[in-house]
Amino acid sequence: PAASAAGAAAPTAGSALGPFEHWHWRGIVLRPAEQLAAALAQTVCPWDERAAPSDRHCAVCQAHFQDVEEHLASLSHYTTLRSRLSSFAESQHFAFDRTVLVQTGQPWIQNFLGGVFFNHATLETTTAAVAAPAAPASAAFEA
């Protein structure tokens, strides 16, 4: 597929989504993706870069990614999310119930390490209180 001006693959002729839908999705997910990236950045332990992996896994489309903003805005993520949510909505006879969308344990609510949760359906990032890891003895202040 041809690349768009932003570097994302353009929808193919057989795609159910047109260029506008993907463009619009990218605008919708922009701020929530920034918020998730900021929350994930807080999970990095300042004295141990291995505390938060740079390679993450998406619970919705099963892809591995490094840049959360790029991944959430991708056509691949959007089409998979749209398909899965469409099937769920149909199973609910399209009755909208916010409590179901935010209910713990739903497959579209992803639990990242460090107490960061992302709801792919509502695009909300939440954080749980997680105790900060103790500093190694070598990093502690000495009086």
N, C-alpha and C positions, 0 to 999 in steps of 0.2 A: 504494500500500500504506500501511496505517496505520503510524505511527511508534511505536516502543516507548518505554519510559520513558527509555532511554539515548539516544534520538534516532535509532537505526538503524531502517531500514525493516523491518517485520515480514514474515516469509515469506508469500508468497501461497498461496492454496488449492492451486494447481497446482505449487507448489514441492516438490521431492523432500525437502527438509529441513524439519523441524518447528522450532518455537520453542526447544525444549530443545537440539537439536543446535547451533543458532547460539549460544545462551547458553553452552553448554559449550565451544564453540570459543573464544569470547571469553575465558573463564577460562583456557583452555590457552595461548592466544597472548599473554596479558597481559604476563608477564615477558619472554619472548623479544622482543616488540615494544619494550618499554622498553629492553632491552639493545641492540637494533639502533638505536633512536633515539639512545641515548647514544654509540654508536660513530660514527654519522653526524655527530653534533654535534662530535666531535673532528676531523672533516675540514675544519671551517671554519678558514680562515686568519685569525688575529686582526686582521691589518691589511688584509684584503681580503675583504669579505663575499661577493664574487662567486666565491670559491674553491669553495664547495659550493652547488649550486643549491637553492632552496627548493622548486622543483617537480621531483619525481622521477617516474620511470617504473617500473612494476612489470613484471618479466620474465614473471611467471606469467599475469596477467590483462590485460596491456597498458594498464592504467589509469594516468593521471597523478594524483599525489597530493602533498600538502604535509605532512600529518601521518601519519607511518608507523604510529603506534600505532592511529589511527582506521582507516587503510586495511587493515592486516593483520587487524583484528577485524571488518571489514565482511562482510556476508553475500555480497556479490558476489565478493570475493576468495576467501572460503572455498569457495563453490560451484564456482568455476573451478578452484581448486587441487585440490579433492576429485575433480572430474571428470577432470582431467589425470592425477592420481596413480592413480586407479582404473583408467584405461586402461593406464597403465604396469604396474601390479600384475598386471592381467589378462594382459598380454603376457608377463609373467614367470611365468605360471601360479601366481601368488600365493606364489611362493618368496621368502622374505624374506632379503635379503642386504644387510647394513649397508654393506659395501664399495661396492656399487653406488649406494646412496643418498648417499654422501659423495664419490663419485668426481668429480674435477675435470672440468668440461665438461658436466655434466648440466644440462638446461634449467631445473631448479628451483633451481640454485645461481646466485644473482645476484651479479654483481660491480659494486658501487657504486664511484664515483670515490673516491680516497683510500685504497685498499687495504682496504675493508670488503666482506666477502662474507657473504651470508645464504643459508642453505639452507632453502628453503621447506618441504622434506619433513621435516627433522629439527628445524627451528626454531632452528638454531645460528647464531650470529654469530661470525665469525672475522675477524681483522685481519692484514694482511700488513705487514711492516716497509716503510714508505714514507718516504723522506727528506723531512723538513719543508722547505717552501719557504723560500728565503732571505728575510730581512727586507729591505725596501727600504732604500736608503741613508739616507733621511730618518728611518727608524725605529731606526736603529742607535745605540747609545750612543756618545757622543763623549767622549773623555777630556780 
